[in-house]
Amino acid sequence: MATVEILYFARLREALGVEREQLMLPAGVGTAGQLRAYLASRGGTWQTEFDPKRPVRIAVNQDLAHAGDPLADGDEVALFPPVTGG
C-alpha cells in the first residue's frame, strides 16, 4: 500500500481545519481523482469542499496533476483552490 503526504492550502485548510496529513491510500485509490473522491466520501465539510462542482487543483510532487494521474508511495499531494492574480 502506498502512503502519501497531503497538504491542504487556503480555503481547504481553513474549512477542514487541517494543514497536512499522512494517508495510506485505501484499496481502489490510485489516482489523483480517486483521492479527491475518497476525501469527499469522508462526509460533512469534506464532502462539501471536494464536491466535483467545486474547483480544486491538485499537484503531485509540485507538478499540476489531472484526475487520471497515478499516485505512488511517498508522493506529496497538494490540494488548493484555483488562484487568480492581477
GISULHU-V593045 format. One record per pair of residues at least 24 apart in sequence whose C-alpha atoms are under 8 Angstrom apart, sorted by the first residue. I is the first residue (numbers start at 0). GAP is how many residues later the second one is. Records with the same first field share a line. If there is no record, write none. Layout:
I = GAP + GAP
This chain:
0 = 24 + 25 + 26 + 72
1 = 70 + 71 + 72
2 = 69 + 70 + 71 + 72
3 = 67 + 68 + 69 + 70 + 71 + 72 + 73
4 = 69 + 70 + 71 + 72
5 = 70 + 71 + 72 + 73
6 = 69 + 70 + 71 + 72
7 = 70 + 71 + 72
8 = 69 + 70 + 71 + 72
9 = 70 + 71
10 = 69 + 70
11 = 37 + 67 + 68 + 69
14 = 30 + 34
15 = 29 + 30
29 = 40 + 41 + 42
30 = 36 + 37 + 38 + 39 + 40
31 = 26 + 33 + 34 + 35 + 36 + 37 + 38 + 39
32 = 33 + 34 + 35 + 36
33 = 33
54 = 26 + 27
55 = 24 + 25 + 26
56 = 24 + 25
